[in-house]
Amino acid sequence: MPLTILSSNRETFGYAREVSLLLGTTYDAIHVVLVAQNNIEVVLTEDTRDWSRVLRIWPKLREKYDVKDLLVVSPTKGALTTNKAHT
């Protein structure tokens, strides 16, 4: 599976601040913003607790920033999603 390093810019950090306020944490804010800015539709992680929180705020991000639906997949726990079409 190829990995791509995503770049950030000033907009990324401003957006991350807004995301951190919605999430109530700063830990995953940059990751979330990079996913949204790059129209990534699938996140592979074992951190399902934090990414479940991300999925709860995703509809607000989709509305404000026109991001795509998000599928979060854990190799050991299965899929979490904001889009019923993925389940």
C-alpha positions in Angstrom: 0.0 0.0 0.0 1.6 3.3 -1.1 1.9 6.1 1.5 1.7 9.7 0.6 3.0 12.5 2.9 0.4 15.3 2.9 1.6 18.9 3.1 0.2 21.6 5.4 -0.1 25.3 5.0 -1.5 28.3 7.0 -5.0 27.3 6.1 -4.4 23.8 7.6 -3.6 25.3 11.0 -6.5 27.7 11.0 -8.9 24.9 10.0 -7.2 22.6 12.7 -8.1 25.2 15.4 -11.8 25.0 14.4 -11.7 21.3 14.3 -10.0 21.1 17.7 -12.8 23.2 19.2 -15.5 20.9 17.7 -13.6 17.8 18.8 -12.7 19.1 22.3 -9.1 17.9 21.7 -6.1 19.0 19.7 -4.5 15.6 19.3 -6.1 14.5 16.0 -7.0 18.0 14.6 -4.2 18.2 12.1 -4.8 14.6 11.0 -8.5 15.4 10.5 -7.8 18.5 8.6 -5.3 16.9 6.3 -7.9 14.1 5.5 -10.5 16.8 4.8 -8.3 19.1 2.7 -7.1 16.2 0.5 -10.5 14.7 0.0 -9.4 11.4 1.5 -12.3 9.1 1.9 -10.8 6.2 3.9 -8.7 6.3 7.1 -7.0 3.1 8.3 -6.5 3.2 12.0 -6.7 1.2 15.3 -7.6 4.4 17.1 -11.3 3.9 16.8 -12.2 5.7 19.9 -10.8 9.1 18.7 -11.9 8.6 15.1 -15.4 7.8 16.3 -15.4 11.3 17.8 -14.2 12.6 14.5 -17.1 10.9 12.7 -19.6 12.6 15.0 -18.4 16.0 14.0 -17.8 15.1 10.3 -21.3 16.2 9.2 -20.5 19.7 10.5 -17.2 19.6 8.5 -19.1 18.3 5.4 -21.5 21.2 5.6 -19.0 23.9 6.2 -16.1 22.7 4.1 -17.8 20.5 1.5 -15.8 17.4 2.4 -16.7 13.9 1.3 -18.1 11.1 3.4 -15.5 9.4 5.5 -14.9 5.7 6.1 -12.7 4.8 9.0 -11.5 1.2 9.0 -9.8 -0.7 11.7 -8.1 -4.0 10.6 -9.2 -5.6 13.9 -12.5 -3.9 14.7 -14.0 -3.3 11.3 -15.5 -0.2 9.7 -16.9 3.0 11.1 -18.5 5.4 8.7 -20.5 8.7 8.2 -22.1 7.2 5.1 -24.6 4.3 5.3 -23.6 3.3 1.7 -20.2 2.2 3.1 -21.6 -0.3 5.6 
